[in-house]
Amino acid sequence: MPDRLMLLDTASLYFRAFYGLPDTIRRPDGTPVNAVRGLLDMIARLTTDYHATHLVACWDDDWRPQWRVDLLPTYKAHRVAEAHTGAPDAEVVPDALEAQLPMIRRVLGLAGIAIVGAADHEADDVVGTYASNAPFPVDVVTGDRDLFQVCDDGLRVRVIYTARGMRNLEVYTEETVVSKYRVLPQQYADYATLRGDASDGLPGVAGIGEKTAASLLLKYGTLEGLLEAADNPGSGMAAPVRAKLAAAAGYLEAAPAVVRLVRDLALPSLEEAGARLHPVVGEPRGELERLATEWNLGGSVRRLLEALDRTA
């Protein structure tokens, strides 16, 4: 089987599992295990269906890095407040999910699945770095539109988008991004900056929506090119557009560095991280089978082990 790397936006998946399965699924001591079960089932299915030979569970060492907040104070600010209401997109981890994160890391570790994070950076940046430098095709699994910017036919990178659920997965390539948003993946960060994204606390430019943002990037190529045209009286840019951009000058100076992925983190190589998938044997397999019973993980561990057995 040819080598293929799968990069998991892990928090996106375990949040989906947590809110998608009842938290009445618990260990004998009362600790919920719905996110653990759901994540293991997702990994078993995804690695099998998309023929992954290598896998990295990309981790949020910092889901809201201070350097991004310093540039744009509204960045994900609403999620901090929404976390206290139990909103599905809140990223401050609810207690019932927080209790499951050590279990997730323990099970993934026993299964030989690489977990990689980076200080002061989000999982998205880990994804961006690996996806931009992988030596073979890459599938990025996420429910986050920001990661559409990694789609690259030349680098053979695509996104498996989970927003509509595991039964309705969508595969995004360059063609898909262009068809849906009318911008190239490499323009997607500028597009998101212009039109805004409430889920990330990006206000956008007042009066510039999706269609206008796409048409401006079609004409000027990049946000930098657009702003250069706005500063040039002879560019022919319409006065109302010029005024909207001028009114958002401070935001447009800060936001691009917040929205664009970091693609040059000093991460372990795939080999150093232990990204190659392999069957679980010996003591780790016995320990996983024991935890499957002790932690009431149902058939999720068995399905993961069977998926890994197929990588031999």
C-alpha positions as CSV (number, residue, x, y, z in Angstrom):
1,M,0.0,0.0,0.0
2,P,1.5,3.4,-1.0
3,D,2.4,5.7,1.9
4,R,-0.3,8.2,2.9
5,L,-0.2,10.5,5.9
6,M,-3.4,11.3,7.9
7,L,-3.3,14.4,10.2
8,L,-6.0,14.6,12.8
9,D,-7.2,18.0,14.1
10,T,-7.7,16.0,17.3
11,A,-9.6,18.5,19.4
12,S,-12.1,19.0,16.5
13,L,-12.7,15.2,16.6
14,Y,-12.9,14.6,20.3
15,F,-15.3,17.6,20.8
16,R,-17.5,16.1,18.0
17,A,-17.4,12.7,19.8
18,F,-18.2,14.3,23.1
19,Y,-21.2,16.2,21.9
20,G,-22.3,13.4,19.5
21,L,-22.5,10.6,22.0
22,P,-24.4,10.6,25.3
23,D,-22.3,11.3,28.4
24,T,-24.2,8.5,30.1
25,I,-21.6,6.2,28.6
26,R,-19.3,5.9,31.7
27,R,-16.7,3.9,33.5
28,P,-17.8,2.1,36.6
29,D,-16.4,5.0,38.7
30,G,-18.8,7.4,36.9
31,T,-16.3,9.1,34.6
32,P,-17.7,9.6,31.1
33,V,-16.0,7.8,28.2
34,N,-18.1,9.0,25.3
35,A,-15.4,11.1,23.8
36,V,-12.8,8.3,24.1
37,R,-15.2,5.8,22.4
38,G,-16.2,8.2,19.7
39,L,-12.6,9.2,18.9
40,L,-11.4,5.6,18.7
41,D,-14.2,4.7,16.3
42,M,-13.5,7.7,14.1
43,I,-9.8,6.8,13.9
44,A,-10.6,3.1,13.1
45,R,-12.9,4.1,10.3
46,L,-10.9,7.0,8.9
47,T,-7.6,5.1,8.7
48,T,-9.3,2.1,7.1
49,D,-11.5,4.1,4.6
50,Y,-8.7,6.4,3.5
51,H,-5.8,3.9,3.5
52,A,-3.6,5.8,5.9
53,T,-0.1,4.3,6.5
54,H,1.0,7.1,8.8
55,L,-1.0,9.0,11.4
56,V,-0.4,12.0,13.6
57,A,-2.9,13.1,16.2
58,C,-2.1,16.9,16.1
59,W,-2.7,18.4,19.5
60,D,-3.7,21.8,20.8
61,D,-0.9,22.6,23.2
62,D,-2.4,26.1,23.2
63,W,-5.9,26.4,21.6
64,R,-5.8,30.3,21.9
65,P,-2.2,31.3,21.7
66,Q,-1.4,34.6,23.5
67,W,0.5,36.0,20.5
68,R,-2.6,35.6,18.3
69,V,-4.8,37.3,21.0
70,D,-2.2,40.1,21.3
71,L,-2.6,40.7,17.6
72,L,-6.4,40.4,17.6
73,P,-8.1,40.4,21.1
74,T,-11.4,39.1,19.7
75,Y,-9.7,35.9,18.5
76,K,-11.9,33.1,19.9
77,A,-12.9,35.3,22.8
78,H,-16.6,34.4,22.5
79,R,-15.7,30.7,23.0
80,V,-14.4,31.4,26.5
81,A,-17.8,32.8,27.4
82,E,-19.7,30.1,25.6
83,A,-17.8,27.3,27.3
84,H,-19.9,28.1,30.4
85,T,-23.1,27.5,28.5
86,G,-22.2,24.1,27.0
87,A,-22.2,25.4,23.5
88,P,-20.9,22.8,21.0
89,D,-18.2,25.1,19.6
90,A,-16.8,26.2,23.0
91,E,-13.2,25.1,23.2
92,V,-12.6,25.7,26.9
93,V,-12.9,22.0,27.8
94,P,-16.0,21.1,29.8
95,D,-15.1,19.1,33.0
96,A,-16.7,15.9,31.6
97,L,-14.5,16.1,28.6
98,E,-11.4,17.3,30.5
99,A,-11.5,14.1,32.5
100,Q,-11.3,12.1,29.3
101,L,-8.2,13.7,27.8
102,P,-5.7,11.7,29.8
103,M,-7.6,8.5,28.8
104,I,-7.4,9.5,25.2
105,R,-3.7,10.1,25.4
106,R,-3.2,6.8,27.2
107,V,-5.1,4.8,24.7
108,L,-3.5,6.5,21.7
109,G,-0.1,6.0,23.2
110,L,-0.7,2.3,23.8
111,A,-2.0,2.0,20.2
112,G,1.3,3.5,19.0
113,I,-0.4,6.5,17.5
114,A,1.8,9.6,17.4
115,I,0.6,12.7,19.4
116,V,2.3,15.9,18.4
117,G,1.8,19.4,19.7
118,A,3.8,22.6,19.8
119,A,4.2,25.1,22.6
120,D,2.3,28.4,22.0
121,H,0.6,27.0,18.9
122,E,-2.6,25.3,17.9
123,A,-3.1,21.9,16.3
124,D,-3.8,23.8,13.1
125,D,-0.2,25.0,13.0
126,V,1.1,21.4,13.5
127,V,-1.2,20.3,10.7
128,G,0.1,23.2,8.5
129,T,3.7,22.3,9.1
130,Y,3.4,18.6,8.5
131,A,1.1,19.0,5.5
132,S,3.4,21.5,3.8
133,N,6.5,19.3,4.2
134,A,5.2,15.7,3.9
135,P,7.0,13.4,1.5
136,F,3.8,11.7,0.3
137,P,0.0,12.4,0.0
138,V,-1.8,13.8,3.0
139,D,-5.3,13.7,4.3
140,V,-6.2,16.3,6.9
141,V,-9.2,15.4,9.1
142,T,-11.0,18.4,10.6
143,G,-14.3,20.2,11.1
144,D,-12.5,23.6,10.8
145,R,-12.8,25.6,7.6
146,D,-9.5,27.4,8.3
147,L,-7.6,24.2,7.3
148,F,-9.0,24.5,3.7
149,Q,-5.9,26.7,3.1
150,V,-3.7,23.5,3.2
151,C,-5.4,21.9,0.2
152,D,-2.8,21.6,-2.5
153,D,-3.0,19.4,-5.6
154,G,0.7,19.8,-6.2
155,L,1.6,18.6,-2.7
156,R,-1.2,16.1,-2.8
157,V,-2.9,17.5,0.3
158,R,-6.7,17.3,0.7
159,V,-9.1,17.8,3.6
160,I,-11.6,15.3,5.0
161,Y,-14.2,17.6,6.3
162,T,-16.3,16.4,9.2
163,A,-18.7,19.3,9.8
164,R,-21.7,17.3,8.5
165,G,-20.9,14.3,10.6
166,M,-19.0,11.0,10.0
167,R,-21.8,9.7,7.8
168,N,-21.5,12.7,5.5
169,L,-17.8,13.3,5.2
170,E,-16.7,15.6,2.4
171,V,-13.3,15.5,0.6
172,Y,-11.9,19.0,-0.2
173,T,-9.3,19.5,-2.9
174,E,-8.3,22.7,-4.7
175,E,-11.1,22.2,-7.1
176,T,-13.7,21.8,-4.3
177,V,-12.5,24.9,-2.5
178,V,-12.6,26.9,-5.8
179,S,-16.1,25.6,-6.6
180,K,-17.5,26.4,-3.2
181,Y,-15.8,29.6,-2.3
182,R,-14.5,31.0,-5.6
183,V,-11.0,31.4,-4.2
184,L,-7.9,29.2,-4.4
185,P,-6.8,27.5,-1.1
186,Q,-3.8,29.8,-0.9
187,Q,-6.2,32.7,-0.9
188,Y,-8.5,31.2,1.7
189,A,-6.9,32.9,4.7
190,D,-7.2,36.3,3.0
191,Y,-10.8,35.5,2.1
192,A,-11.6,34.5,5.7
193,T,-9.9,37.7,6.9
194,L,-12.1,39.9,4.6
195,R,-15.4,38.2,5.1
196,G,-14.9,37.4,8.8
197,D,-15.6,34.3,10.7
198,A,-17.8,34.5,13.8
199,S,-16.6,31.0,15.0
200,D,-13.1,32.4,15.4
201,G,-14.0,35.9,16.5
202,L,-12.9,37.5,13.2
203,P,-15.1,40.5,12.6
204,G,-14.1,40.9,9.0
205,V,-14.5,44.1,7.0
206,A,-17.9,45.7,7.5
207,G,-19.8,45.6,4.2
208,I,-17.6,42.9,2.6
209,G,-19.3,39.5,2.5
210,E,-18.4,36.3,0.8
211,K,-19.1,37.3,-2.7
212,T,-17.3,40.6,-2.6
213,A,-14.3,39.1,-0.8
214,A,-14.0,36.4,-3.5
215,S,-14.4,38.9,-6.3
216,L,-11.8,41.2,-4.8
217,L,-9.3,38.4,-4.5
218,L,-10.0,37.3,-8.0
219,K,-9.1,40.7,-9.2
220,Y,-6.2,41.6,-7.0
221,G,-4.9,38.1,-6.1
222,T,-3.9,38.7,-2.4
223,L,-4.9,40.8,0.5
224,E,-1.6,42.6,0.1
225,G,-2.3,43.3,-3.6
226,L,-5.8,44.5,-2.6
227,L,-4.5,47.0,0.0
228,E,-1.8,48.2,-2.4
229,A,-4.6,49.0,-4.9
230,A,-6.6,50.7,-2.2
231,D,-3.6,53.0,-1.5
232,N,-3.2,53.8,-5.2
233,P,-5.5,56.6,-6.4
234,G,-5.1,55.4,-10.0
235,S,-6.0,51.8,-9.4
236,G,-9.6,52.3,-10.4
237,M,-10.9,50.7,-7.2
238,A,-14.4,51.8,-6.4
239,A,-14.6,54.5,-3.7
240,P,-17.0,52.6,-1.4
241,V,-14.7,49.5,-1.3
242,R,-11.7,51.8,-0.7
243,A,-13.6,53.4,2.2
244,K,-14.5,50.0,3.7
245,L,-10.9,48.9,3.6
246,A,-9.7,52.1,5.1
247,A,-12.1,51.9,8.0
248,A,-10.8,48.4,8.8
249,A,-7.1,49.3,8.4
250,G,-6.0,48.3,11.9
251,Y,-7.9,44.9,11.7
252,L,-6.4,44.2,8.3
253,E,-2.9,44.8,9.5
254,A,-3.2,42.4,12.4
255,A,-5.6,39.7,11.2
256,P,-3.6,37.9,8.5
257,A,-0.9,36.6,10.9
258,V,-3.7,35.3,13.1
259,V,-5.6,33.5,10.3
260,R,-2.7,32.1,8.3
261,L,-1.3,28.8,9.5
262,V,2.2,28.5,10.8
263,R,4.0,26.1,8.4
264,D,7.6,26.1,9.7
265,L,7.4,24.8,13.3
266,A,10.3,22.7,14.5
267,L,8.5,19.4,14.9
268,P,9.8,15.9,15.1
269,S,10.0,14.1,11.7
270,L,7.4,11.6,10.9
271,E,9.9,8.9,11.8
272,E,10.9,10.5,15.0
273,A,7.3,11.0,16.0
274,G,6.5,7.3,15.3
275,A,3.8,8.2,12.8
276,R,3.9,4.9,10.9
277,L,0.9,2.8,11.8
278,H,1.4,-0.8,12.8
279,P,-0.4,-3.7,14.5
280,V,-0.4,-3.5,18.3
281,V,1.2,-6.6,19.8
282,G,2.4,-8.0,23.1
283,E,2.0,-6.0,26.3
284,P,0.4,-2.9,24.8
285,R,-2.3,-4.9,23.1
286,G,-3.0,-6.8,26.4
287,E,-3.2,-3.5,28.3
288,L,-5.6,-2.0,25.7
289,E,-7.8,-5.0,25.9
290,R,-7.8,-4.7,29.7
291,L,-8.7,-1.0,29.6
292,A,-11.5,-1.7,27.1
293,T,-13.2,-3.7,29.9
294,E,-12.1,-1.6,32.9
295,W,-13.0,1.7,31.2
296,N,-16.2,0.4,29.5
297,L,-15.0,1.2,26.0
298,G,-17.2,-1.3,24.4
299,G,-16.1,-2.5,21.0
300,S,-14.2,0.7,20.2
301,V,-10.8,-0.7,21.2
302,R,-11.4,-3.9,19.3
303,R,-12.3,-1.9,16.1
304,L,-9.2,0.2,16.5
305,L,-7.0,-2.8,16.9
306,E,-8.6,-4.5,13.9
307,A,-7.9,-1.3,11.8
308,L,-4.3,-1.3,12.9
309,D,-3.9,-5.0,12.2
310,R,-4.7,-4.2,8.6
311,T,-1.7,-2.0,8.3
312,A,0.7,-5.0,8.6
